[in-house]
Amino acid sequence: MKETATYSDVLFLPHEIIRNILKRLPVKSLIRFQCVCKDWKNLMQIPSFIEDHLQQSTHQNPSLLLECTGTNIPLLRRLILLDCRLQVRGVQNLPWNASIVGSCNGLLCLEIRQFKQFPHSLSLWNPATTAVRHIPRTRTDIPYYDKCVTGFGFSPIVNDYKIVRTFTVFYNVTQVEVFSLNRGTWKAIDIVNLKGVRLKKSETVTANGAIFWSGVKLVDEKKEGEDNIDLQEDEDYIVEAQDIVDVIVSFDIAKEVFTVIPRPKIDYHADVMLTVYENKLALLCHTWKSDDDEIPYVIDLWVLYEGTCASGQTWSWTKRYTSSPHSCTLDPRTIWRNEIVYKPISELHDDGGRRSVLYMTNLTTNEVKRSVIPYHEIIRSIYIYVESLVSVGNNYIEES
């Protein structure tokens, strides 16, 4: 006699076990599984599950995202995604005529270049979900500026993603506006701390609820018997009469406040790159030789720690690592999984063609790793990237 299973005989996995399994899956699979049942679809829109999945991806599956320019079509940029084993997981063109401003929690902030439109338009894009949100133009027209610098980051304190835009005339930041993803609007903020500061567009990172830029600051050199000169009165005089020092500019995303931080005092010539180490701001200082000295090519890692020091300051720099001497062709870009990642180098391959080769140095063992990228591209930038379900809009549902 044939037995049939009743409804009570069917085995069900507890909700927590299902959730624990799903949070470990790639986004592409989760999007497909939304059609399994309504409960699964709703689960993937609950903030706590999105956060759990993001934390899992951040710790287990961080990737390297290479922003490349094609050799045949220079204006066309595309992305190459490398997984933890340095295998190519995906290659795709950037949407529109765009370049990356920043990467945070699976979201990319894009600057879209449009003919005779300044500043350029902005969009938020989640490559894993393909969701896009076009950011409205800033609230006010900027009559004149010579530099526009953008930053993008997230603050867990206010649970909000923000885009910051600074407009500079010479060495004066004349206006700053902040776009909040939660508010959906821009607002102007105080710029008193940015007098005499100029931000560098190509160097920005986000860490621990703040956005950081490299910058330079005019330092007064008041001569005896002379009055201070206002920065807006005579720009030619300022260049001759004042020193320019390198600084770090920090923007607290929750408080919406800028802070100017001196760089560590180093006694050698170095190219400096902002990065993140242990969720703290860090600097990769790459020494270079001058005509009169014989300093070997090495890399120092300096990390910024917060907390009141003996001097009364609320920050301090600590040198955490010095590399072995190496070739001058290695150009450090970022830190990924406890390894320094260098800008890929074009090398001749066995088949006679050229390939981009990625070098990495382990911060613990000093071991150098070499990996061939099966594409010959001009690598513009390298970002740390994790797949996520993070939304570009406010379409979450309440947790039951």
Buried (B, 14 or more C-beta within 10 A) or exposed (E): EEEEEEEEEEEEEEEEEBBEEBBEBEBEEBBEBBEEEEEBBBBBBBBEBBBBBBEBBBEEBBBBBBBBBBEEEEEEBBBBBBEEEBEEBBBEEBBBBBBBBBBBBBBBBBBBBEEEEEBBBBBBBBBBBEBBBBBEEBEEEBEEBEBBBBBBBBBEEBEBBBBBBBBBBBBBBBBBBBBBBEEEEBEEEEBEBBBBBBBBBEBBBBBBBBBBBBBBBBEEEEEEEEEEBEBEEEEEEBEEBBEBEEBBBBBBBBEBBBBBBEBBEBEEEBEBBBBBBEEBBBBBBBBEEEEEEEBEBBBBBBBBEEEEEEEEEEBBBEEBBEBEEBEEEBBBBBBBEEBBBBBBBEEEEEEEEEBBBBBBBEBEEEEBEEBEBEBBBBBBBBBBBBBBBBBBEEEEEEEE
